C-alpha cells in the first residue's frame, strides 16, 4: 500500500473520533439497576427513564417523575446531553423531547408521578381519554408538572 494512502487512512480514522454522535440509551437491568433519585430497584421498563450528562454519566430512574425531581434538585437540566423515556405500550426507548406524555391521576406509577410516555400523539390522546388524563409535551413537564 502506498505510504500516502496509509497516512490518509490513519487521518480519517483519527478524525472519526473527534465528533461524538448522539448519546444512546443504556439498557436497564430490571430488578438490578437502582433509581438515581429514590434508590428503588427499577422493576418495570414501561415507566423507566434515563438522563445522560455531558460527561457521559448515565442516571437511571424507575419513574419519569424521579428523573424530573432529580434534575430539578441538582439543577442539571442544562448539563444533560440526553433524556430518554420508554414508550408505555412498546417498552422501547425514545428521546424525551419527542415523546407525548400523559398525566393521569388514576394511573399508578412506581413513585406516583402518574406520568407515562408515548411515541405517537394518537396513542397518548387515546390513553388520556381512557384514563381521564392530560397530554403534555416535554417542555410542559418542566413548566406545569410539580408533584
N, CA, C and O atoms as a GROMACS GRO file, in nm:
protein
  588
    1UNK      N    1   0.086  -0.117   0.000
    1UNK     CA    2   0.000   0.000   0.000
    1UNK      C    3   0.091   0.123   0.000
    1UNK      O    4   0.189   0.129   0.074
    2UNK      N    5   0.056   0.221  -0.083
    2UNK     CA    6   0.137   0.344  -0.087
    2UNK      C    7   0.133   0.415   0.049
    2UNK      O    8   0.032   0.413   0.119
    3UNK      N    9   0.245   0.476   0.083
    3UNK     CA   10   0.257   0.544   0.212
    3UNK      C   11   0.150   0.652   0.230
    3UNK      O   12   0.094   0.665   0.338
    4UNK      N   13   0.123   0.729   0.125
    4UNK     CA   14   0.025   0.837   0.135
    4UNK      C   15  -0.116   0.783   0.165
    4UNK      O   16  -0.194   0.849   0.233
    5UNK      N   17  -0.147   0.662   0.114
    5UNK     CA   18  -0.277   0.603   0.140
    5UNK      C   19  -0.289   0.562   0.288
    5UNK      O   20  -0.394   0.578   0.350
    6UNK      N   21  -0.181   0.510   0.341
    6UNK     CA   22  -0.180   0.473   0.483
    6UNK      C   23  -0.198   0.595   0.572
    6UNK      O   24  -0.271   0.589   0.670
    7UNK      N   25  -0.131   0.707   0.538
    7UNK     CA   26  -0.144   0.831   0.614
    7UNK      C   27  -0.287   0.883   0.606
    7UNK      O   28  -0.344   0.927   0.706
    8UNK      N   29  -0.345   0.879   0.486
    8UNK     CA   30  -0.482   0.926   0.466
    8UNK      C   31  -0.580   0.842   0.548
    8UNK      O   32  -0.673   0.897   0.609
    9UNK      N   33  -0.561   0.710   0.549
    9UNK     CA   34  -0.650   0.624   0.626
    9UNK      C   35  -0.636   0.653   0.776
    9UNK      O   36  -0.737   0.659   0.848
   10UNK      N   37  -0.515   0.671   0.823
   10UNK     CA   38  -0.493   0.700   0.965
   10UNK      C   39  -0.557   0.831   1.004
   10UNK      O   40  -0.616   0.843   1.112
   11UNK      N   41  -0.546   0.932   0.916
   11UNK     CA   42  -0.607   1.063   0.944
   11UNK      C   43  -0.759   1.052   0.951
   11UNK      O   44  -0.822   1.112   1.039
   12UNK      N   45  -0.818   0.978   0.859
   12UNK     CA   46  -0.964   0.969   0.858
   12UNK      C   47  -1.014   0.893   0.980
   12UNK      O   48  -1.120   0.926   1.034
   13UNK      N   49  -0.940   0.792   1.024
   13UNK     CA   50  -0.979   0.719   1.145
   13UNK      C   51  -0.968   0.808   1.268
   13UNK      O   52  -1.055   0.802   1.356
   14UNK      N   53  -0.864   0.889   1.277
   14UNK     CA   54  -0.848   0.974   1.394
   14UNK      C   55  -0.952   1.086   1.396
   14UNK      O   56  -0.996   1.126   1.503
   15UNK      N   57  -0.991   1.136   1.279
   15UNK     CA   58  -1.093   1.239   1.274
   15UNK      C   59  -1.229   1.184   1.314
   15UNK      O   60  -1.313   1.257   1.367
   16UNK      N   61  -1.252   1.058   1.289
   16UNK     CA   62  -1.380   0.996   1.325
   16UNK      C   63  -1.406   1.004   1.474
   16UNK      O   64  -1.521   1.013   1.515
   17UNK      N   65  -1.303   1.002   1.555
   17UNK     CA   66  -1.320   1.010   1.700
   17UNK      C   67  -1.341   1.151   1.750
   17UNK      O   68  -1.373   1.170   1.867
   18UNK      N   69  -1.324   1.251   1.663
   18UNK     CA   70  -1.338   1.389   1.707
   18UNK      C   71  -1.483   1.434   1.722
   18UNK      O   72  -1.512   1.526   1.798
   19UNK      N   73  -1.573   1.371   1.650
   19UNK     CA   74  -1.713   1.410   1.659
   19UNK      C   75  -1.789   1.301   1.732
   19UNK      O   76  -1.784   1.184   1.695
   20UNK      N   77  -1.860   1.342   1.833
   20UNK     CA   78  -1.939   1.246   1.908
   20UNK      C   79  -2.078   1.241   1.850
   20UNK      O   80  -2.136   1.343   1.814
   21UNK      N   81  -2.132   1.119   1.840
   21UNK     CA   82  -2.268   1.104   1.794
   21UNK      C   83  -2.366   1.133   1.906
   21UNK      O   84  -2.327   1.164   2.018
   22UNK      N   85  -2.492   1.122   1.872
   22UNK     CA   86  -2.596   1.141   1.974
   22UNK      C   87  -2.586   1.030   2.077
   22UNK      O   88  -2.563   0.914   2.042
   23UNK      N   89  -2.602   1.064   2.204
   23UNK     CA   90  -2.600   0.960   2.307
   23UNK      C   91  -2.712   0.860   2.285
   23UNK      O   92  -2.819   0.895   2.235
   24UNK      N   93  -2.688   0.739   2.320
   24UNK     CA   94  -2.787   0.633   2.309
   24UNK      C   95  -2.826   0.586   2.449
   24UNK      O   96  -2.744   0.587   2.540
   25UNK      N   97  -2.950   0.543   2.465
   25UNK     CA   98  -2.991   0.493   2.597
   25UNK      C   99  -2.916   0.366   2.633
   25UNK      O  100  -2.879   0.287   2.546
   26UNK      N  101  -2.895   0.348   2.759
   26UNK     CA  102  -2.826   0.230   2.812
   26UNK      C  103  -2.933   0.132   2.859
   26UNK      O  104  -3.026   0.172   2.930
   27UNK      N  105  -2.922   0.006   2.823
   27UNK     CA  106  -3.025  -0.091   2.867
   27UNK      C  107  -3.038  -0.095   3.019
   27UNK      O  108  -2.940  -0.086   3.093
   28UNK      N  109  -3.161  -0.109   3.062
   28UNK     CA  110  -3.192  -0.121   3.205
   28UNK      C  111  -3.186  -0.269   3.243
   28UNK      O  112  -3.241  -0.354   3.173
   29UNK      N  113  -3.121  -0.298   3.352
   29UNK     CA  114  -3.119  -0.433   3.408
   29UNK      C  115  -3.230  -0.437   3.514
   29UNK      O  116  -3.210  -0.396   3.628
   30UNK      N  117  -3.345  -0.488   3.473
   30UNK     CA  118  -3.460  -0.489   3.564
   30UNK      C  119  -3.429  -0.562   3.694
   30UNK      O  120  -3.364  -0.667   3.695
   31UNK      N  121  -3.476  -0.506   3.802
   31UNK     CA  122  -3.459  -0.557   3.938
   31UNK      C  123  -3.314  -0.558   3.985
   31UNK      O  124  -3.284  -0.612   4.092
   32UNK      N  125  -3.223  -0.499   3.907
   32UNK     CA  126  -3.082  -0.484   3.947
   32UNK      C  127  -3.042  -0.337   3.951
   32UNK      O  128  -2.981  -0.293   4.049
   33UNK      N  129  -3.076  -0.261   3.846
   33UNK     CA  130  -3.044  -0.119   3.843
   33UNK      C  131  -3.131  -0.044   3.943
   33UNK      O  132  -3.249  -0.076   3.962
   34UNK      N  133  -3.071   0.054   4.006
   34UNK     CA  134  -3.141   0.132   4.108
   34UNK      C  135  -3.170   0.272   4.054
   34UNK      O  136  -3.091   0.327   3.977
   35UNK      N  137  -3.281   0.328   4.096
   35UNK     CA  138  -3.319   0.463   4.059
   35UNK      C  139  -3.222   0.562   4.125
   35UNK      O  140  -3.196   0.554   4.245
   36UNK      N  141  -3.168   0.654   4.045
   36UNK     CA  142  -3.073   0.753   4.096
   36UNK      C  143  -3.136   0.850   4.194
   36UNK      O  144  -3.066   0.916   4.271
   37UNK      N  145  -3.268   0.861   4.193
   37UNK     CA  146  -3.336   0.954   4.284
   37UNK      C  147  -3.387   0.886   4.410
   37UNK      O  148  -3.349   0.923   4.521
   38UNK      N  149  -3.473   0.788   4.394
   38UNK     CA  150  -3.539   0.728   4.512
   38UNK      C  151  -3.469   0.601   4.562
   38UNK      O  152  -3.504   0.550   4.668
   39UNK      N  153  -3.371   0.552   4.486
   39UNK     CA  154  -3.291   0.434   4.521
   39UNK      C  155  -3.370   0.303   4.521
   39UNK      O  156  -3.323   0.203   4.576
   40UNK      N  157  -3.489   0.301   4.461
   40UNK     CA  158  -3.567   0.178   4.448
   40UNK      C  159  -3.516   0.102   4.325
   40UNK      O  160  -3.464   0.163   4.232
   41UNK      N  161  -3.531  -0.029   4.326
   41UNK     CA  162  -3.494  -0.110   4.210
   41UNK      C  163  -3.588  -0.077   4.095
   41UNK      O  164  -3.709  -0.060   4.115
   42UNK      N  165  -3.534  -0.070   3.976
   42UNK     CA  166  -3.616  -0.045   3.857
   42UNK      C  167  -3.676  -0.178   3.815
   42UNK      O  168  -3.603  -0.269   3.774
   43UNK      N  169  -3.808  -0.190   3.825
   43UNK     CA  170  -3.872  -0.319   3.802
   43UNK      C  171  -3.966  -0.323   3.682
   43UNK      O  172  -4.005  -0.431   3.638
   44UNK      N  173  -4.002  -0.207   3.628
   44UNK     CA  174  -4.093  -0.205   3.514
   44UNK      C  175  -4.039  -0.111   3.407
   44UNK      O  176  -4.029   0.010   3.428
   45UNK      N  177  -4.003  -0.168   3.294
   45UNK     CA  178  -3.941  -0.090   3.188
   45UNK      C  179  -4.032   0.020   3.135
   45UNK      O  180  -3.983   0.127   3.098
   46UNK      N  181  -4.162  -0.003   3.131
   46UNK     CA  182  -4.253   0.095   3.071
   46UNK      C  183  -4.255   0.228   3.145
   46UNK      O  184  -4.300   0.328   3.090
   47UNK      N  185  -4.207   0.232   3.269
   47UNK     CA  186  -4.202   0.356   3.347
   47UNK      C  187  -4.060   0.415   3.355
   47UNK      O  188  -4.043   0.527   3.403
   48UNK      N  189  -3.960   0.342   3.309
   48UNK     CA  190  -3.819   0.380   3.327
   48UNK      C  191  -3.781   0.502   3.243
   48UNK      O  192  -3.841   0.531   3.140
   49UNK      N  193  -3.680   0.573   3.293
   49UNK     CA  194  -3.628   0.691   3.225
   49UNK      C  195  -3.477   0.698   3.249
   49UNK      O  196  -3.425   0.635   3.341
   50UNK      N  197  -3.408   0.774   3.164
   50UNK     CA  198  -3.263   0.792   3.178
   50UNK      C  199  -3.222   0.934   3.142
   50UNK      O  200  -3.285   1.000   3.060
   51UNK      N  201  -3.116   0.976   3.206
   51UNK     CA  202  -3.051   1.101   3.170
   51UNK      C  203  -2.903   1.072   3.151
   51UNK      O  204  -2.843   0.999   3.230
   52UNK      N  205  -2.845   1.128   3.047
   52UNK     CA  206  -2.700   1.117   3.024
   52UNK      C  207  -2.646   1.259   3.028
   52UNK      O  208  -2.692   1.346   2.954
   53UNK      N  209  -2.547   1.282   3.115
   53UNK     CA  210  -2.495   1.418   3.128
   53UNK      C  211  -2.379   1.441   3.030
   53UNK      O  212  -2.340   1.351   2.956
   54UNK      N  213  -2.325   1.562   3.031
   54UNK     CA  214  -2.220   1.599   2.936
   54UNK      C  215  -2.092   1.518   2.956
   54UNK      O  216  -2.010   1.508   2.864
   55UNK      N  217  -2.074   1.461   3.073
   55UNK     CA  218  -1.957   1.377   3.099
   55UNK      C  219  -1.980   1.232   3.059
   55UNK      O  220  -1.891   1.148   3.073
   56UNK      N  221  -2.100   1.202   3.008
   56UNK     CA  222  -2.132   1.065   2.967
   56UNK      C  223  -2.184   0.978   3.080
   56UNK      O  224  -2.207   0.859   3.061
   57UNK      N  225  -2.203   1.037   3.197
   57UNK     CA  226  -2.254   0.961   3.311
   57UNK      C  227  -2.404   0.934   3.291
   57UNK      O  228  -2.479   1.024   3.254
   58UNK      N  229  -2.444   0.810   3.315
   58UNK     CA  230  -2.583   0.769   3.294
   58UNK      C  231  -2.654   0.760   3.429
   58UNK      O  232  -2.605   0.696   3.522
   59UNK      N  233  -2.770   0.824   3.437
   59UNK     CA  234  -2.855   0.818   3.556
   59UNK      C  235  -2.984   0.750   3.516
   59UNK      O  236  -3.051   0.792   3.422
   60UNK      N  237  -3.019   0.643   3.586
   60UNK     CA  238  -3.138   0.565   3.554
   60UNK      C  239  -3.244   0.590   3.660
   60UNK      O  240  -3.214   0.612   3.777
   61UNK      N  241  -3.371   0.586   3.615
   61UNK     CA  242  -3.482   0.618   3.704
   61UNK      C  243  -3.595   0.518   3.686
   61UNK      O  244  -3.617   0.466   3.577
   62UNK      N  245  -3.667   0.490   3.795
   62UNK     CA  246  -3.779   0.396   3.789
   62UNK      C  247  -3.910   0.464   3.753
   62UNK      O  248  -4.011   0.396   3.733
   63UNK      N  249  -3.910   0.596   3.744
   63UNK     CA  250  -4.032   0.673   3.719
   63UNK      C  251  -3.990   0.804   3.652
   63UNK      O  252  -3.887   0.862   3.688
   64UNK      N  253  -4.066   0.849   3.556
   64UNK     CA  254  -4.035   0.975   3.488
   64UNK      C  255  -4.029   1.089   3.590
   64UNK      O  256  -3.944   1.178   3.578
   65UNK      N  257  -4.117   1.086   3.687
   65UNK     CA  258  -4.117   1.189   3.791
   65UNK      C  259  -3.988   1.192   3.871
   65UNK      O  260  -3.943   1.298   3.913
   66UNK      N  261  -3.928   1.076   3.894
   66UNK     CA  262  -3.799   1.071   3.966
   66UNK      C  263  -3.692   1.144   3.886
   66UNK      O  264  -3.609   1.215   3.943
   67UNK      N  265  -3.693   1.126   3.754
   67UNK     CA  266  -3.593   1.194   3.671
   67UNK      C  267  -3.612   1.345   3.680
   67UNK      O  268  -3.514   1.419   3.694
   68UNK      N  269  -3.734   1.391   3.671
   68UNK     CA  270  -3.759   1.535   3.678
   68UNK      C  271  -3.719   1.592   3.814
   68UNK      O  272  -3.655   1.696   3.822
   69UNK      N  273  -3.756   1.523   3.920
   69UNK     CA  274  -3.720   1.569   4.055
   69UNK      C  275  -3.567   1.573   4.072
   69UNK      O  276  -3.513   1.670   4.126
   70UNK      N  277  -3.500   1.468   4.027
   70UNK     CA  278  -3.355   1.459   4.036
   70UNK      C  279  -3.289   1.576   3.965
   70UNK      O  280  -3.201   1.643   4.020
   71UNK      N  281  -3.332   1.601   3.842
   71UNK     CA  282  -3.272   1.709   3.762
   71UNK      C  283  -3.300   1.844   3.826
   71UNK      O  284  -3.211   1.929   3.831
   72UNK      N  285  -3.420   1.865   3.874
   72UNK     CA  286  -3.453   1.993   3.939
   72UNK      C  287  -3.371   2.014   4.066
   72UNK      O  288  -3.315   2.122   4.087
   73UNK      N  289  -3.364   1.912   4.150
   73UNK     CA  290  -3.292   1.926   4.277
   73UNK      C  291  -3.144   1.954   4.255
   73UNK      O  292  -3.083   2.031   4.329
   74UNK      N  293  -3.089   1.891   4.154
   74UNK     CA  294  -2.946   1.909   4.128
   74UNK      C  295  -2.917   2.016   4.023
   74UNK      O  296  -2.802   2.040   3.988
   75UNK      N  297  -3.022   2.079   3.973
   75UNK     CA  298  -3.011   2.184   3.871
   75UNK      C  299  -2.924   2.137   3.754
   75UNK      O  300  -2.826   2.202   3.718
   76UNK      N  301  -2.962   2.023   3.697
   76UNK     CA  302  -2.880   1.963   3.592
   76UNK      C  303  -2.943   1.963   3.453
   76UNK      O  304  -2.893   1.897   3.363
   77UNK      N  305  -3.052   2.034   3.436
   77UNK     CA  306  -3.117   2.030   3.304
   77UNK      C  307  -3.023   2.080   3.194
   77UNK      O  308  -3.018   2.022   3.085
   78UNK      N  309  -2.948   2.186   3.221
   78UNK     CA  310  -2.860   2.242   3.119
   78UNK      C  311  -2.734   2.157   3.098
   78UNK      O  312  -2.669   2.169   2.994
   79UNK      N  313  -2.699   2.073   3.194
   79UNK     CA  314  -2.579   1.991   3.178
   79UNK      C  315  -2.610   1.852   3.124
   79UNK      O  316  -2.521   1.768   3.111
   80UNK      N  317  -2.735   1.828   3.092
   80UNK     CA  318  -2.773   1.698   3.036
   80UNK      C  319  -2.752   1.698   2.885
   80UNK      O  320  -2.782   1.796   2.817
   81UNK      N  321  -2.700   1.587   2.835
   81UNK     CA  322  -2.687   1.570   2.690
   81UNK      C  323  -2.810   1.506   2.632
   81UNK      O  324  -2.847   1.534   2.518
   82UNK      N  325  -2.876   1.419   2.710
   82UNK     CA  326  -2.993   1.348   2.657
   82UNK      C  327  -3.082   1.299   2.771
   82UNK      O  328  -3.035   1.266   2.880
   83UNK      N  329  -3.211   1.296   2.740
   83UNK     CA  330  -3.311   1.237   2.828
   83UNK      C  331  -3.386   1.132   2.748
   83UNK      O  332  -3.423   1.156   2.633
   84UNK      N  333  -3.409   1.015   2.808
   84UNK     CA  334  -3.482   0.908   2.741
   84UNK      C  335  -3.594   0.859   2.831
   84UNK      O  336  -3.581   0.855   2.953
   85UNK      N  337  -3.705   0.821   2.767
   85UNK     CA  338  -3.818   0.760   2.837
   85UNK      C  339  -3.861   0.639   2.755
   85UNK      O  340  -3.822   0.624   2.639
   86UNK      N  341  -3.940   0.554   2.815
   86UNK     CA  342  -3.991   0.437   2.746
   86UNK      C  343  -4.134   0.460   2.700
   86UNK      O  344  -4.216   0.515   2.773
   87UNK      N  345  -4.162   0.416   2.578
   87UNK     CA  346  -4.300   0.416   2.531
   87UNK      C  347  -4.377   0.318   2.619
   87UNK      O  348  -4.336   0.202   2.635
   88UNK      N  349  -4.487   0.362   2.676
   88UNK     CA  350  -4.564   0.284   2.772
   88UNK      C  351  -4.610   0.150   2.714
   88UNK      O  352  -4.603   0.047   2.783
   89UNK      N  353  -4.658   0.149   2.589
   89UNK     CA  354  -4.707   0.026   2.529
   89UNK      C  355  -4.595  -0.059   2.468
   89UNK      O  356  -4.593  -0.181   2.487
   90UNK      N  357  -4.504   0.004   2.396
   90UNK     CA  358  -4.398  -0.070   2.324
   90UNK      C  359  -4.279  -0.106   2.410
   90UNK      O  360  -4.203  -0.197   2.378
   91UNK      N  361  -4.263  -0.033   2.521
   91UNK     CA  362  -4.147  -0.053   2.608
   91UNK      C  363  -4.016  -0.039   2.532
   91UNK      O  364  -3.923  -0.118   2.549
   92UNK      N  365  -4.010   0.065   2.448
   92UNK     CA  366  -3.891   0.097   2.372
   92UNK      C  367  -3.849   0.241   2.405
   92UNK      O  368  -3.933   0.328   2.427
   93UNK      N  369  -3.717   0.263   2.408
   93UNK     CA  370  -3.664   0.396   2.438
   93UNK      C  371  -3.701   0.495   2.329
   93UNK      O  372  -3.709   0.461   2.211
   94UNK      N  373  -3.722   0.618   2.370
   94UNK     CA  374  -3.734   0.730   2.277
   94UNK      C  375  -3.683   0.855   2.347
   94UNK      O  376  -3.682   0.864   2.469
   95UNK      N  377  -3.640   0.950   2.266
   95UNK     CA  378  -3.591   1.075   2.323
   95UNK      C  379  -3.708   1.146   2.390
   95UNK      O  380  -3.815   1.161   2.331
   96UNK      N  381  -3.686   1.190   2.511
   96UNK     CA  382  -3.794   1.253   2.588
   96UNK      C  383  -3.851   1.376   2.517
   96UNK      O  384  -3.970   1.403   2.525
   97UNK      N  385  -3.766   1.449   2.448
   97UNK     CA  386  -3.810   1.570   2.378
   97UNK      C  387  -3.912   1.539   2.268
   97UNK      O  388  -3.988   1.627   2.228
   98UNK      N  389  -3.913   1.416   2.218
   98UNK     CA  390  -4.005   1.376   2.111
   98UNK      C  391  -4.130   1.306   2.163
   98UNK      O  392  -4.222   1.279   2.086
   99UNK      N  393  -4.133   1.276   2.290
   99UNK     CA  394  -4.242   1.197   2.348
   99UNK      C  395  -4.366   1.282   2.375
   99UNK      O  396  -4.360   1.404   2.390
  100UNK      N  397  -4.478   1.212   2.381
  100UNK     CA  398  -4.605   1.269   2.427
  100UNK      C  399  -4.632   1.204   2.562
  100UNK      O  400  -4.639   1.081   2.572
  101UNK      N  401  -4.647   1.285   2.663
  101UNK     CA  402  -4.666   1.235   2.799
  101UNK      C  403  -4.813   1.244   2.838
  101UNK      O  404  -4.886   1.332   2.791
  102UNK      N  405  -4.854   1.153   2.923
  102UNK     CA  406  -4.988   1.159   2.978
  102UNK      C  407  -4.976   1.164   3.130
  102UNK      O  408  -4.909   1.081   3.192
  103UNK      N  409  -5.042   1.264   3.187
  103UNK     CA  410  -5.056   1.272   3.331
  103UNK      C  411  -5.199   1.230   3.361
  103UNK      O  412  -5.294   1.296   3.317
  104UNK      N  413  -5.215   1.121   3.435
  104UNK     CA  414  -5.348   1.071   3.471
  104UNK      C  415  -5.347   1.034   3.618
  104UNK      O  416  -5.278   0.940   3.659
  105UNK      N  417  -5.421   1.106   3.697
  105UNK     CA  418  -5.421   1.088   3.843
  105UNK      C  419  -5.453   0.944   3.883
  105UNK      O  420  -5.402   0.895   3.983
  106UNK      N  421  -5.537   0.875   3.805
  106UNK     CA  422  -5.576   0.738   3.840
  106UNK      C  423  -5.468   0.636   3.803
  106UNK      O  424  -5.478   0.519   3.842
  107UNK      N  425  -5.367   0.678   3.731
  107UNK     CA  426  -5.261   0.588   3.688
  107UNK      C  427  -5.159   0.566   3.800
  107UNK      O  428  -5.110   0.662   3.859
  108UNK      N  429  -5.128   0.442   3.828
  108UNK     CA  430  -5.028   0.408   3.929
  108UNK      C  431  -4.893   0.389   3.860
  108UNK      O  432  -4.878   0.308   3.770
  109UNK      N  433  -4.796   0.465   3.905
  109UNK     CA  434  -4.658   0.451   3.858
  109UNK      C  435  -4.571   0.422   3.980
  109UNK      O  436  -4.617   0.441   4.092
  110UNK      N  437  -4.447   0.376   3.960
  110UNK     CA  438  -4.366   0.334   4.076
  110UNK      C  439  -4.356   0.436   4.189
  110UNK      O  440  -4.362   0.397   4.306
  111UNK      N  441  -4.342   0.563   4.158
  111UNK     CA  442  -4.332   0.664   4.264
  111UNK      C  443  -4.446   0.766   4.256
  111UNK      O  444  -4.433   0.879   4.302
  112UNK      N  445  -4.556   0.723   4.198
  112UNK     CA  446  -4.680   0.802   4.191
  112UNK      C  447  -4.665   0.938   4.123
  112UNK      O  448  -4.725   1.036   4.166
  113UNK      N  449  -4.587   0.943   4.016
  113UNK     CA  450  -4.583   1.066   3.936
  113UNK      C  451  -4.705   1.075   3.847
  113UNK      O  452  -4.744   1.183   3.804
  114UNK      N  453  -4.766   0.958   3.820
  114UNK     CA  454  -4.884   0.949   3.734
  114UNK      C  455  -4.851   0.990   3.590
  114UNK      O  456  -4.938   1.035   3.516
  115UNK      N  457  -4.724   0.973   3.550
  115UNK     CA  458  -4.678   1.010   3.416
  115UNK      C  459  -4.635   0.886   3.338
  115UNK      O  460  -4.568   0.798   3.391
  116UNK      N  461  -4.675   0.881   3.211
  116UNK     CA  462  -4.627   0.780   3.118
  116UNK      C  463  -4.598   0.850   2.985
  116UNK      O  464  -4.647   0.960   2.960
  117UNK      N  465  -4.518   0.784   2.900
  117UNK     CA  466  -4.477   0.843   2.773
  117UNK      C  467  -4.520   0.756   2.656
  117UNK      O  468  -4.534   0.634   2.667
  118UNK      N  469  -4.541   0.823   2.542
  118UNK     CA  470  -4.578   0.755   2.418
  118UNK      C  471  -4.502   0.816   2.301
  118UNK      O  472  -4.469   0.935   2.302
  119UNK      N  473  -4.475   0.735   2.202
  119UNK     CA  474  -4.408   0.782   2.080
  119UNK      C  475  -4.505   0.862   1.993
  119UNK      O  476  -4.467   0.964   1.936
  120UNK      N  477  -4.630   0.815   1.983
  120UNK     CA  478  -4.727   0.881   1.895
  120UNK      C  479  -4.831   0.960   1.973
  120UNK      O  480  -4.876   0.920   2.081
  121UNK      N  481  -4.867   1.074   1.917
  121UNK     CA  482  -4.970   1.160   1.977
  121UNK      C  483  -5.103   1.086   1.991
  121UNK      O  484  -5.168   1.096   2.094
  122UNK      N  485  -5.142   1.012   1.887
  122UNK     CA  486  -5.271   0.941   1.891
  122UNK      C  487  -5.280   0.842   2.005
  122UNK      O  488  -5.384   0.831   2.070
  123UNK      N  489  -5.173   0.770   2.031
  123UNK     CA  490  -5.171   0.673   2.141
  123UNK      C  491  -5.183   0.746   2.274
  123UNK      O  492  -5.254   0.700   2.365
  124UNK      N  493  -5.115   0.858   2.287
  124UNK     CA  494  -5.122   0.937   2.411
  124UNK      C  495  -5.263   0.993   2.431
  124UNK      O  496  -5.316   0.991   2.542
  125UNK      N  497  -5.323   1.044   2.324
  125UNK     CA  498  -5.457   1.101   2.336
  125UNK      C  499  -5.559   0.994   2.375
  125UNK      O  500  -5.646   1.017   2.458
  126UNK      N  501  -5.548   0.876   2.312
  126UNK     CA  502  -5.641   0.766   2.346
  126UNK      C  503  -5.623   0.723   2.491
  126UNK      O  504  -5.722   0.701   2.562
  127UNK      N  505  -5.500   0.711   2.536
  127UNK     CA  506  -5.473   0.672   2.674
  127UNK      C  507  -5.527   0.778   2.770
  127UNK      O  508  -5.587   0.745   2.873
  128UNK      N  509  -5.504   0.904   2.737
  128UNK     CA  510  -5.552   1.014   2.822
  128UNK      C  511  -5.705   1.010   2.831
  128UNK      O  512  -5.761   1.031   2.939
  129UNK      N  513  -5.772   0.985   2.720
  129UNK     CA  514  -5.918   0.976   2.720
  129UNK      C  515  -5.966   0.862   2.809
  129UNK      O  516  -6.059   0.877   2.888
  130UNK      N  517  -5.900   0.746   2.795
  130UNK     CA  518  -5.940   0.627   2.871
  130UNK      C  519  -5.911   0.638   3.020
  130UNK      O  520  -5.975   0.571   3.101
  131UNK      N  521  -5.815   0.723   3.057
  131UNK     CA  522  -5.773   0.733   3.198
  131UNK      C  523  -5.796   0.872   3.257
  131UNK      O  524  -5.738   0.908   3.359
  132UNK      N  525  -5.880   0.949   3.191
  132UNK     CA  526  -5.911   1.086   3.237
  132UNK      C  527  -5.784   1.165   3.265
  132UNK      O  528  -5.767   1.226   3.370
  133UNK      N  529  -5.695   1.162   3.166
  133UNK     CA  530  -5.566   1.228   3.181
  133UNK      C  531  -5.549   1.348   3.090
  133UNK      O  532  -5.642   1.391   3.021
  134UNK      N  533  -5.430   1.400   3.093
  134UNK     CA  534  -5.394   1.520   3.015
  134UNK      C  535  -5.267   1.489   2.938
  134UNK      O  536  -5.171   1.435   2.993
  135UNK      N  537  -5.265   1.524   2.809
  135UNK     CA  538  -5.146   1.506   2.726
  135UNK      C  539  -5.054   1.627   2.744
  135UNK      O  540  -5.098   1.742   2.737
  136UNK      N  541  -4.928   1.598   2.768
  136UNK     CA  542  -4.827   1.702   2.788
  136UNK      C  543  -4.708   1.675   2.696
  136UNK      O  544  -4.685   1.562   2.654
  137UNK      N  545  -4.634   1.778   2.666
  137UNK     CA  546  -4.507   1.764   2.594
  137UNK      C  547  -4.393   1.784   2.693
  137UNK      O  548  -4.416   1.823   2.808
  138UNK      N  549  -4.273   1.758   2.649
  138UNK     CA  550  -4.153   1.764   2.733
  138UNK      C  551  -4.143   1.898   2.807
  138UNK      O  552  -4.123   1.900   2.929
  139UNK      N  553  -4.155   2.008   2.735
  139UNK     CA  554  -4.143   2.138   2.800
  139UNK      C  555  -4.253   2.162   2.902
  139UNK      O  556  -4.231   2.230   3.002
  140UNK      N  557  -4.372   2.105   2.878
  140UNK     CA  558  -4.482   2.119   2.975
  140UNK      C  559  -4.445   2.058   3.109
  140UNK      O  560  -4.484   2.109   3.214
  141UNK      N  561  -4.370   1.948   3.106
  141UNK     CA  562  -4.334   1.882   3.232
  141UNK      C  563  -4.252   1.975   3.321
  141UNK      O  564  -4.270   1.975   3.442
  142UNK      N  565  -4.165   2.052   3.262
  142UNK     CA  566  -4.079   2.141   3.339
  142UNK      C  567  -4.156   2.264   3.385
  142UNK      O  568  -4.124   2.322   3.489
  143UNK      N  569  -4.257   2.305   3.309
  143UNK     CA  570  -4.334   2.425   3.342
  143UNK      C  571  -4.452   2.396   3.434
  143UNK      O  572  -4.479   2.472   3.527
  144UNK      N  573  -4.524   2.286   3.406
  144UNK     CA  574  -4.651   2.262   3.475
  144UNK      C  575  -4.648   2.150   3.579
  144UNK      O  576  -4.718   2.157   3.680
  145UNK      N  577  -4.566   2.050   3.555
  145UNK     CA  578  -4.570   1.933   3.644
  145UNK      C  579  -4.480   1.958   3.765
  145UNK      O  580  -4.361   1.983   3.751
  146UNK      N  581  -4.539   1.950   3.881
  146UNK     CA  582  -4.461   1.973   4.003
  146UNK      C  583  -4.522   1.893   4.117
  146UNK      O  584  -4.585   1.949   4.207
  147UNK      N  585  -4.502   1.763   4.112
  147UNK     CA  586  -4.562   1.677   4.214
  147UNK      C  587  -4.457   1.604   4.292
  147UNK      O  588  -4.489   1.527   4.382
   0.00000   0.00000   0.00000
